[in-house]
Amino acid sequence: MAADWGAADEQSLLAAVATALAGAPPYELPERLQSAVRGVDPTATCVLHLLDHRAARLVPVGDVLARAHGVDGTDHGRCLVAQEVVSSTASPLAVLVPVTVRGDRLGVLEVHDCRVPSRTLLRVAEVLAMALASVGTVTDRYVVAKRWESLTLAAEMQWDKLPGRSLSVPYADVAGHLEPAYRVVGDTYDWTVDGTGLQAVVVDGSGYGTHAAGSTAFTVAALRNARREGADLAGQARLADQAVHARFHGELSASAVLLDVDVASGVLRYCLAGSGGLVLVREDGAELVEGGEHPPLGADEDHPYTAVAVPAGPVRRVVLVSDGALDAGDSEQRSRRWLLDCLADLAETPAPETVRVAVERLRQVHAGQPLSDDAVVVCLDLRAGPGALTGT
């Protein structure tokens, strides 16, 4: 079929897939996709694999005979990491297709006995990815399917508030990860993009269990509210500080690393409230900037937070981290060194893979033992071009 497959055939299949998914109950997307593909190739079989919370496995949805596959060392993982169609080495009649929407890597579609060309399957998977993204809040099927372990209540609260795992826009790629994925308590991240630039934040709430998750959720909501009301970076910190203090009266607070990327002016600004920090990666090396100058949000009722403009010079990558990613050794020097060494090794690695590998390295630093503190890593890769980001 591939030799005789033309543009009209591709458009016909894509239209059939789009119609089938648009009219499907939200919990039947994989089944409706397979039916649409079988309309042009009756022997085809499609199995959706979703990336688990730890970003370590690809877990099948629906097919009880299918098995999970690790991201490292498997064809499924190679497809996810490379973001390209991969022929299965286990079955000569199977191909693996990345399921990604706007840079957010959701999983992999395994397609058996299908003569539809790879380029068309890529577009089919894009349509599926958009459909999956649109139903995330109205069905639990896909959230439940990708759990490799049980989530604690605090972790459930944190994962539900995330903007996604990764995102790609014309001027930047951004990706984030929480660890320990299934037991994270008080750390999270948030970001937003528009035509003028990008803002990202890492938040680390104080306290334990759901108290920490609750203070973090409240802080993120306060920052979003201030941002959406038009406050600049320092204004967001000040307004969130007041809101958190008014809610918890100084008993609970939240450290935050705030970043603003202005594409038009090419200026980066950051504000560090409490612990955590960021790494500025340039062509000639990386610089770690840590918090401590300002208190955590909510610790002081009316602290005069300020934002800092990054000094002049091209910045290729910015990595935001909570203190759990910094305090990863038996000495302060070793704690910081692991992160800089890791980022040097991953200098040419895309943002989604950078955060995944960085968290895996963090677990290795802890010798496989559970982390004593939550950790967040957010990686922002900046593209060159008009309005290149060069500081002030």
N, C-alpha and C positions, 0 to 999 in steps of 0.2 A: 504493500500500500504506500510506503514512504516515497517510492519513486514516482508514483502517480499523484502524490498529494500536492495540491496547489493552494493558492491564497484563498480561493473560494471555499475549499474544504475546511481550512483552518477557521475562517470566519463563521462558517456554519456550525462547527463544533463549539466554538467559543460562545456563540449565541445560545446554543442549546444548553451548555453548562450554566451560563449566566441566568437563563430562564429557570432552569431546574433549581438552582440554589436560591434564587430570589423568592420562589414560591414554596420552598421547603420549610417544614417546621424547623426551628433552630437546632433541634437535637438530631436531625436526620441528614446533615450536610454530607458526610462521607458516602452514605448510601445513595443519595440522589446524584452525587457526582459520578459514582460508578455507573449508575443507570444511564446517565447522559453519554458517558464514554462508550458504553456498550451499544449505544444507538448507531455508532459508526464502526465498532469492532466488537462483536458479540462475545469474543473470548477473553476480553480484557478483565483484569481484576485490580482494584485499587485499595491500598491499605494506608491509612494516614497514621504517621508517627509524630507525636508531639514531644517537644523538649521539656524535660522535667524541671522542677524548681531549682535544682542544683546545677542545671546545665551540664549534667554528666551522662544522661541517657536519653534515648529517643524511645518513647513508650507507645505501643500500638493502641489505636482507638477501635473498639468494637470487635475486631477479629480475635477470637479466643485462641486461635491456633498460632497467631503471630507472636513473635518474641521481641522483647526490648533489645536495643543495641546501644552499646557505649558510644560516646562521642569520639573517644580516642581509640584509634586502631581498627576502625570498622569502615565499611563502604558507606553506611548511613551517616556516620560522623564526617567522613570525607566530603560527602555531598553537602552537609550542613555548613562546614567550615569554608569550603571552596565556593559555595553558592553557585554550583553548576550541576548539570545532569551527569550522573555517574552510572556506569554499567555495573551491575552486581557481579561480583566474582563467585557468589554462591549459586546463582542461577543465570544461565545464559539468556534467558527470556525475560529478565527483570531489569528495569532501570529505576533509579532513584532521583527524585526531583525536589529541589528546595521549595518549601512553602514559606514565603516571606512577603510581608506587606510593608511598604515604605521603610525598608531596612530592618524591620522587626522580624527576627528569625523565629518562626513559630514551630517549624518541624520539617519533616520530609515525607513526601508521597512516594510510596513504593508501588510501582505499576508492573504487572505481570502480563505476558502474552498479549501485548498491545503493539500494533503496527503503526500507531500514530507517531509522527516524527518528534524528536526530542524538543525542537524549537516550539512546537505546538503544545507539548506537555508542560513546558515552562510557563506558557501563558495560561494554560488551564490551572496550574498550581497557583498562579497569581490571583485568578478569580476566586479560587477556593480560599486563599489567605484573606482576601478582602471580606468574604462572607463570614469566615471565622471571627475576624476582628469585630464585625458588626453584631455578633450574638453573644459576646462574652459576658454580658451582664444579665441575660435573660434565661440562660440554661447553665446548669452545673456540669453537664456531661463532659466537657473538654477540660475543665478545671480538675475534676475528679480523676479523669483518665490519665493525666500526666503526673499524678502524685506517685512517687516511688516509695515515700514514707508518709506517715501521718504528720500533719502540721499541728503545732501547738496553737492555741487560740491567739496568742500574741502574734505569731508568725502569720496566721490567717489575716489578721487586721493589717499587717504591714504589706503583704502581697496584694491585697485588694485595693490598695491606694496608689499603686505604681502606675506611671504613664505608659509602661511597656518595658521590654528588655533593651531595645535598641531602636534607633530612628535614623533615617537618612534624608537630608534635605540638600538643596543645591550647594549650600555653602559649608555644610558640616555633617559629620557622622557622630552620633553619641550613643553610648551603651552603658548599662549599669548592672550591678549584681549585688545581692545580699548574701551574707554568710554569718552564721550557719543557716542555710537556706530553709530548712524545715523547723528551726527553733529560734530564728531571729526574734529579738525582743524589742529593742528601742531604736534601731537604725533604719533609715529609709532614704529614698531620693525622689526628686521631682524635677521635671523640666517642661519648658514650653518653647515653641518656635513661632515666628511669624516672618513677614517680609523684611523686617528691620534687623532681626537677629535672634539670639537664643539666650535663655536664662536657665540655669540649673542650680540645684541646691542639694546638699547632703545634710540630713538632720539626724542627731543622736539624742534621743530623749533620756532624761535621768529616771531613776527608779528601777523597779524590777517587774517582770511579767507584764500583765495587762496594764499596770499603772504606767510603765514606760511606753508601751505601745499607744496608750491613750494620750499621754502628753505629746508624743511624736505626731500622732494624727491631728491633734489640736493645733500644734505648731505649724504643720504643713498647711492646714486650712487657713490659719491666720496669715501666713506668707502669701498664699494664693489670693486671698481677699485683698491684701494690700497691693499686690502686683496688678490685679485686675482693676483696681481703682486708680491705677496710673502712677503709683509711688515708684521712685527710683530705688536702687539697690539698698542704699543706706536707709531710706524711708521705709522700705519693707521690713528691714531688721528692727527699726524703732517701733513701728506699729505692732509687729508680731511680739516684740518684747513686752509692750504694754498689755497686749491681749493675754499672753501667757501668764504674766504676773497677776493680772486681775483674776484669772481663773484659778491659779494654784497658789497665789499669795507667797511666792518664793520657795514653796516646799518642793516643787518640781520645776525643772527648767529643761532647756534643750540646746545643745551645741549645734551650730549650723555653719556650713561653708556655702556662701552664695557667690555665684558667678554670673556676670552679664557680658555678652558678646554683641557688640554693635557692628554690624556688617558695613554700614555706610561709612562710618568714621574709621573703622579698623581698630577700635579701642576695646580692650578687655578691662573689666573692673571686677574686683572681688571684695568681699567683706567676710571676715572670720570672727564668729561669735563663739567663744569658748574653745574647745579642743577641736581636733581635726586639722586638715590642711589641704594644700594643693601642690601639684608638681607642674611646673612650666617647662615644657620640652621644646628646646630650640635645636637648630642644626648643630651647634657646638656643645650641646650637653643639656643637662636637666637641673633645675633649681627647685628645692623643696621649700615651700613657704608654710609655716605652721601658725596655728592660732595661739591665743593667750593674751593678746592685747586688749580684746574686748571680752566681757563676761558672757556666759550663755544667755540665750533669750529667756526672759522671765526671771532671771536672777536679780535684776535691778529694774525697778519700776520705770525708770525714765533715763536709761543710759544713752549718751549721744553717739550712737554707732556711726561710723564713717566708712566709705568705700575707697579702695585704693586702685589707681590705674596702673596697669602693668607697665614697667619701664620699656623704653623703645627697643625694638629688635623683633624679627619675625618669630612668631610662636606657632609651632606645628601642631602641638598637642597639649591639652590641659587634662590632668587627672585629679579628680576630687576624691578625698578619702576621709573616712571617720577615724577616730583615734584607735579603733580596734585593728585597723590596717597598718597603723604606725607602730603601735606597741606590740611588736611581733618577735621580740628577741629578749635575750637575757641582759642586754645593755642598751642604752639609748642609741649608741652608734650603730649597733647591729640591727636594732629595730628599724632605723631609717634606711640603712644600707640595702636591706633586702628589696625594698620597693624601688629604689633607684637602679639597682642592678637588674631587676626584673624588667623595668621599663626600657632599659638599654637593650636587653635581649629581644624585646618585642617592638622595637622601633618601627619596623616595616609591617607589623601585623595589624589587620583591621581592628577597629574599636571593639566589636562584639567578641572577637576571639581574644583580644587583649585582656578584657575584664575576666573572661572565663579562665584563662591561663593564670592570670595574676592571683585569682582566688585559690586556684589549685596550688600555686607556689606558696601561698599563705598557709594552707593546710600542711604543706611539707615543712615549712618553718616550725610549725607546732608539732612536728613529728607524728602527724596523723591523729593527735589528741584533739578533743573538742576545744574550740576557741574559748578563752576565758572572757572574751568580750566580743560583742557583735562587730562586724566589719562591713563597710560599704566601699565599693570602688566604682567610680563613674569616669569614663574616658570620653573625651571630646576631641575629635580630629578636625582640624580647620583646613579648608581648601584655599589654595592660592587663587588669585584673580583680582578683579576689580574690588576695591575695598578690602584688600588683604589685611589680615589682622597683625598689626605691627606695634601695638602699644602706643605710647604718647611720645 
